[in-house]
């Protein structure tokens, strides 16, 4: 059967419509029976779907108490790594209708200023360490010149655990100092003070702007903004559902691709959670650590790129590795040569994996991956 006949068969009498609902509602609806399953993992800390949903409400009350809503045309620049709090921020802002604008948290102040000016930012949420680095002497400029209403800092114990001792100590000191600062707001304090607040829900159509991610910025040094809607995000979920990908609740997905890339916030986070999977949060990542991370967490689903898989092949850690835990090994974001693809497939096969490399291609403007190989129609060099 050729691919066209295959799709005619699987789409026959199928509902191909995309629900006109907010992205947070889609995830919650699709996980009605999964409240006790793990949604997010921060190392040894497991967070169930039920616990995650409750955090969304807590964070949404906090943002509502500050007036960070669609009604007030709020656009929030989010400078956060892959930690659970970033997921809560993402979907809490989706609840209130404020646009969530993800930017690389290591971005310099000069570039951040350009993002603020070009993308009409009204509020900022930043990891506390990055806030200290970027904004400590810019508070007056942010408030008076750039008209930032709220500068909110978030302290992540999980992120802190990744740092050397002296940085951990510095981060903890900053967290205490921030408690007495008149220039910034601590997210934990806003949450505490908004327990009795009501959430101001967004009631707009799902085709309204809700998320902004960015390209890598290799040409100008400034990432090009990619405006996305809830309809965009939910359409990807529908695409994978109709293509009958073997994504199932309870599977584990490795999450190291950052939120500021569509491949991270849409293809990994939104798709993974909508399918009831556990996201293994990796806040600090480099391709040379790929083998170590892969073998430590043993995820079923991995969205990566070709250099990651080639690094796995080269790593001494993977010499006698058992990769039978992999259900999908995916590569996107760049071209994969036929030679490299064959090399990766041979390595997977020789290490007890029954799969071959799944390739995805697309545009950030389309919410990440738009064309991908599927089971049974995945040959060397395709698509």
C-alpha positions as CSV (number, residue, x, y, z in Angstrom):
1,X,0.0,0.0,0.0
2,X,1.4,3.4,-0.9
3,X,1.3,6.3,1.5
4,X,-1.6,8.1,-0.2
5,X,-3.8,4.9,0.0
6,X,-2.6,4.5,3.6
7,X,-3.9,7.9,4.6
8,X,-7.2,7.5,2.7
9,X,-7.7,4.3,4.7
10,X,-6.9,5.7,8.2
11,X,-8.7,9.0,7.6
12,X,-11.9,7.4,6.2
13,X,-14.8,8.6,8.3
14,X,-12.4,10.0,10.9
15,X,-13.0,13.3,12.7
16,X,-10.2,15.6,11.4
17,X,-11.6,18.7,13.1
18,X,-9.5,20.6,15.6
19,X,-11.3,21.6,18.8
20,X,-11.7,25.4,19.3
21,X,-10.5,25.3,22.9
22,X,-7.5,26.6,24.9
23,X,-4.4,24.5,24.9
24,X,-4.6,24.0,28.7
25,X,-8.1,22.7,28.4
26,X,-7.1,20.2,25.6
27,X,-4.4,18.7,27.8
28,X,-6.8,18.5,30.8
29,X,-9.6,16.9,28.7
30,X,-7.3,14.3,27.2
31,X,-6.0,13.3,30.7
32,X,-9.3,12.9,32.6
33,X,-8.3,9.4,33.5
34,X,-4.6,10.1,34.0
35,X,-4.6,12.3,37.1
36,X,-2.4,9.8,39.0
37,X,0.1,9.3,36.1
38,X,3.4,11.2,36.2
39,X,3.4,14.4,34.0
40,X,6.7,16.0,34.9
41,X,9.9,14.7,36.5
42,X,12.6,16.8,38.1
43,X,15.2,14.2,38.8
44,X,13.7,12.0,41.6
45,X,10.8,14.3,42.1
46,X,7.6,13.1,40.3
47,X,4.7,15.4,39.6
48,X,1.4,13.8,38.6
49,X,-1.1,15.3,36.1
50,X,-3.4,16.1,39.0
51,X,-0.7,17.9,40.8
52,X,0.4,19.7,37.7
53,X,-3.2,20.9,36.9
54,X,-3.5,22.2,40.5
55,X,-0.3,24.2,40.0
56,X,-1.7,25.7,36.8
57,X,-4.6,27.1,38.8
58,X,-2.3,28.4,41.5
59,X,-0.1,30.2,39.1
60,X,-3.1,31.5,37.1
61,X,-4.5,33.1,40.3
62,X,-1.1,34.7,40.9
63,X,-1.0,36.2,37.4
64,X,-4.7,37.3,37.6
65,X,-4.0,39.1,40.8
66,X,-1.4,41.2,39.0
67,X,-3.7,41.9,36.0
68,X,-1.5,39.8,33.7
69,X,-4.4,38.9,31.3
70,X,-5.6,39.2,27.7
71,X,-8.0,41.9,28.8
72,X,-5.0,44.0,29.7
73,X,-3.1,43.0,26.5
74,X,-0.3,41.5,28.6
75,X,2.7,40.0,26.9
76,X,5.1,38.2,29.2
77,X,8.8,37.7,28.4
78,X,9.7,34.4,30.0
79,X,13.4,33.7,30.7
80,X,13.2,30.2,32.2
81,X,14.9,26.8,31.7
82,X,13.2,23.4,31.4
83,X,11.9,23.0,34.9
84,X,8.4,22.3,36.2
85,X,7.7,25.9,37.0
86,X,8.1,26.9,33.4
87,X,5.4,24.5,32.4
88,X,3.1,26.0,35.1
89,X,3.9,29.5,33.9
90,X,3.2,28.5,30.3
91,X,-0.2,27.1,30.8
92,X,-1.2,29.5,33.6
93,X,-0.7,32.4,31.1
94,X,-2.7,30.4,28.6
95,X,-5.5,30.3,31.2
96,X,-5.5,34.1,31.6
97,X,-4.9,34.8,28.0
98,X,-1.6,36.7,28.4
99,X,0.8,36.0,25.6
100,X,3.7,33.8,26.8
101,X,6.9,35.0,25.0
102,X,9.7,32.5,25.5
103,X,13.3,33.7,25.1
104,X,16.6,32.0,25.8
105,X,17.3,32.7,29.5
106,X,21.0,33.3,28.9
107,X,20.2,36.2,26.5
108,X,22.2,39.4,27.2
109,X,20.4,42.5,28.4
110,X,21.1,44.4,25.2
111,X,19.2,41.7,23.2
112,X,16.4,41.4,25.8
113,X,15.8,45.1,25.5
114,X,15.3,44.7,21.7
115,X,12.8,41.8,22.4
116,X,10.9,44.1,24.8
117,X,10.7,46.9,22.3
118,X,10.0,44.8,19.2
119,X,7.5,42.4,20.8
120,X,5.6,44.9,23.0
121,X,6.4,43.2,26.2
122,X,4.5,44.3,29.3
123,X,5.8,42.0,32.0
124,X,8.9,39.7,32.6
125,X,9.3,36.4,34.4
126,X,12.9,35.3,34.9
127,X,14.9,32.7,36.8
128,X,16.3,34.6,39.8
129,X,19.9,34.1,38.8
130,X,19.3,35.4,35.3
131,X,17.4,38.4,36.7
132,X,20.4,39.3,39.0
133,X,22.7,39.0,36.0
134,X,20.6,40.9,33.5
135,X,18.5,43.4,35.4
136,X,20.2,44.3,38.7
137,X,21.2,47.8,37.5
138,X,18.4,48.3,35.0
139,X,15.3,48.5,37.2
140,X,14.7,52.2,36.6
141,X,15.2,51.8,32.8
142,X,12.8,48.8,32.7
143,X,10.0,50.6,34.7
144,X,10.3,54.2,33.3
145,X,11.6,53.8,29.8
146,X,10.4,50.3,28.7
147,X,7.2,50.5,30.8
148,X,7.6,47.0,32.3
149,X,4.7,46.6,34.8
150,X,6.0,43.6,36.7
151,X,9.4,42.1,37.0
152,X,8.8,38.6,38.5
153,X,11.6,36.3,39.7
154,X,11.3,32.5,40.1
155,X,13.6,30.4,42.3
156,X,13.9,26.8,41.2
157,X,15.4,24.3,43.7
158,X,15.7,21.8,40.8
159,X,17.8,24.2,38.7
160,X,19.8,25.1,41.8
161,X,20.7,21.4,42.3
162,X,22.5,21.4,39.0
163,X,25.0,24.1,40.0
164,X,28.3,24.0,41.8
165,X,28.2,24.8,45.5
166,X,29.3,28.4,45.2
167,X,26.5,29.2,42.6
168,X,23.9,27.4,44.8
169,X,24.9,29.6,47.7
170,X,24.8,32.7,45.6
171,X,21.4,31.8,44.3
172,X,20.0,31.2,47.8
173,X,21.4,34.5,48.9
174,X,19.7,36.2,46.0
175,X,16.4,34.6,46.8
176,X,16.6,36.0,50.4
177,X,17.6,39.5,49.2
178,X,14.8,39.5,46.6
179,X,12.3,39.2,49.5
180,X,13.1,42.7,50.5
181,X,13.5,44.3,47.1
182,X,11.2,47.1,46.0
183,X,12.0,46.5,42.3
184,X,11.0,42.9,41.8
185,X,8.3,40.5,42.8
186,X,9.0,36.9,43.9
187,X,6.7,34.4,42.3
188,X,6.4,32.5,45.5
189,X,5.2,35.6,47.4
190,X,2.7,36.4,44.7
191,X,1.3,32.9,44.9
192,X,1.1,33.1,48.7
193,X,-0.7,36.5,48.5
194,X,-3.2,35.4,45.8
195,X,-4.7,32.2,47.4
196,X,-8.1,33.8,47.7
197,X,-8.0,35.5,44.3
198,X,-10.2,34.5,41.4
199,X,-8.8,33.4,38.0
200,X,-9.5,35.8,35.2
201,X,-10.1,33.2,32.4
202,X,-9.5,34.0,28.8
203,X,-12.6,33.5,26.7
204,X,-11.2,34.4,23.3
205,X,-11.1,32.1,20.2
206,X,-8.3,29.6,20.1
207,X,-7.0,31.3,16.9
208,X,-5.9,34.3,19.0
209,X,-2.1,34.8,19.6
210,X,-1.1,32.9,22.8
211,X,2.5,31.9,22.4
212,X,5.7,33.3,20.9
213,X,8.8,31.2,20.3
214,X,11.9,32.2,18.4
215,X,14.3,31.1,15.7
216,X,18.0,30.6,16.6
217,X,19.0,34.0,15.4
218,X,22.0,32.7,13.5
219,X,21.7,35.5,10.9
220,X,21.2,38.7,13.0
221,X,21.9,37.4,16.5
222,X,18.3,38.2,17.5
223,X,15.8,35.3,17.2
224,X,12.9,36.0,14.8
225,X,9.6,35.8,16.7
226,X,7.3,32.9,15.8
227,X,3.7,33.8,16.8
228,X,1.5,30.8,17.6
229,X,-2.1,30.2,18.6
230,X,-3.7,27.5,20.7
231,X,-5.2,26.3,17.4
232,X,-1.6,25.8,16.1
233,X,-0.6,23.8,19.2
234,X,-3.7,21.7,19.2
235,X,-3.4,21.0,15.5
236,X,-0.1,19.2,16.0
237,X,-1.7,16.9,18.6
238,X,-4.4,16.1,16.0
239,X,-1.8,15.5,13.3
240,X,0.0,12.9,15.4
241,X,-3.3,11.3,16.5
242,X,-4.4,10.9,12.9
243,X,-1.0,9.5,11.9
244,X,-1.4,6.9,14.6
245,X,1.9,7.5,16.3
246,X,2.5,5.0,19.0
247,X,2.4,7.6,21.8
248,X,0.6,6.3,24.9
249,X,-0.1,7.6,28.4
250,X,2.6,6.6,30.8
251,X,5.4,6.7,28.3
252,X,8.4,8.9,29.1
253,X,9.6,11.7,26.9
254,X,13.0,13.3,27.3
255,X,12.6,17.1,27.5
256,X,15.9,18.9,26.9
257,X,14.9,21.1,23.9
258,X,14.3,24.6,25.3
259,X,10.9,26.3,25.5
260,X,12.0,29.2,23.3
261,X,12.1,26.8,20.4
262,X,8.8,25.5,18.9
263,X,10.4,22.0,18.9
264,X,10.6,22.3,22.7
265,X,7.4,24.1,23.7
266,X,5.1,22.5,21.1
267,X,6.5,19.3,19.7
268,X,7.8,18.1,23.1
269,X,5.9,19.9,25.9
270,X,2.4,20.3,24.4
271,X,2.3,17.1,22.4
272,X,3.9,15.1,25.2
273,X,1.4,16.3,27.9
274,X,-1.6,16.0,25.5
275,X,-0.7,12.4,25.0
276,X,-0.5,11.7,28.7
277,X,3.3,11.2,28.8
278,X,5.9,12.0,31.4
279,X,8.3,14.8,30.5
280,X,11.8,14.2,32.0
281,X,12.9,17.8,32.5
282,X,16.6,18.5,31.6
283,X,17.4,22.2,32.4
284,X,21.1,22.0,31.4
285,X,22.1,20.2,28.3
286,X,24.9,19.8,25.8
287,X,25.1,17.3,23.0
288,X,28.2,15.6,24.5
289,X,26.1,14.7,27.5
290,X,23.4,13.1,25.4
291,X,24.5,9.5,25.9
292,X,24.8,10.0,29.7
293,X,21.3,11.5,30.0
294,X,19.7,9.0,27.6
295,X,21.1,6.0,29.5
296,X,20.3,7.5,32.9
297,X,16.6,8.2,32.3
298,X,15.8,5.5,29.6
299,X,13.0,7.5,27.9
300,X,10.7,5.9,25.4
301,X,10.4,9.0,23.2
302,X,13.3,11.2,22.3
303,X,13.1,14.3,20.1
304,X,16.7,15.4,19.3
305,X,18.9,16.1,16.3
306,X,21.4,14.3,14.3
307,X,24.5,15.5,16.2
308,X,23.0,14.0,19.4
309,X,22.5,10.6,17.9
310,X,26.0,10.7,16.3
311,X,27.4,11.6,19.8
312,X,25.7,8.6,21.2
313,X,27.4,6.3,18.7
314,X,30.8,7.8,19.6
315,X,30.3,7.7,23.4
316,X,32.1,4.9,25.4
317,X,29.1,4.9,27.7
318,X,27.0,3.4,24.9
319,X,29.4,0.7,23.8
320,X,27.4,-2.1,25.4
321,X,24.2,-0.2,26.0
322,X,20.8,-1.8,25.8
323,X,18.5,0.6,23.8
324,X,15.4,-1.6,23.9
325,X,13.6,1.0,25.9
326,X,13.3,3.4,22.9
327,X,9.9,3.5,21.1
328,X,10.8,6.5,18.9
329,X,14.2,8.0,18.3
330,X,13.6,11.2,16.4
331,X,15.8,13.8,14.7
332,X,14.7,17.3,13.6
333,X,15.9,20.8,13.1
334,X,18.4,19.9,10.4
335,X,19.1,17.6,7.5
336,X,20.3,14.1,8.1
337,X,22.5,12.6,5.4
338,X,21.8,9.1,4.1
339,X,25.2,8.0,5.5
340,X,24.5,9.3,9.0
341,X,21.0,7.9,9.0
342,X,22.2,4.4,8.0
343,X,24.9,4.6,10.7
344,X,22.4,5.6,13.4
345,X,20.0,2.9,12.3
346,X,22.7,0.2,12.4
347,X,23.7,1.4,15.9
348,X,20.1,1.2,17.2
349,X,19.7,-2.3,15.7
350,X,22.9,-3.5,17.2
351,X,21.9,-2.3,20.6
352,X,18.6,-4.2,20.9
353,X,16.3,-1.5,19.5
354,X,13.6,-2.5,17.1
355,X,13.2,1.0,15.7
356,X,14.9,3.2,13.1
357,X,15.5,6.9,13.2
358,X,12.3,9.0,12.7
359,X,13.0,12.2,10.8
360,X,11.1,15.4,11.0
361,X,11.2,18.5,8.9
362,X,9.4,21.7,9.1
363,X,9.4,25.4,10.0
364,X,9.3,27.1,13.4
365,X,6.5,29.2,11.8
366,X,4.4,26.0,11.6
367,X,4.8,25.2,15.2
368,X,7.9,23.0,14.8
369,X,7.8,19.8,12.9
370,X,5.4,19.7,10.0
371,X,6.5,16.7,8.0
372,X,7.6,13.5,9.6
373,X,8.2,9.9,8.7
374,X,5.7,7.3,10.1
375,X,5.9,3.7,11.0
376,X,6.1,1.5,7.9
377,X,6.9,4.4,5.6
378,X,10.3,5.3,6.9
379,X,13.2,4.6,4.5
380,X,16.7,5.9,4.3
381,X,16.5,9.4,2.8
382,X,12.8,9.9,3.3
383,X,10.8,12.1,3.4
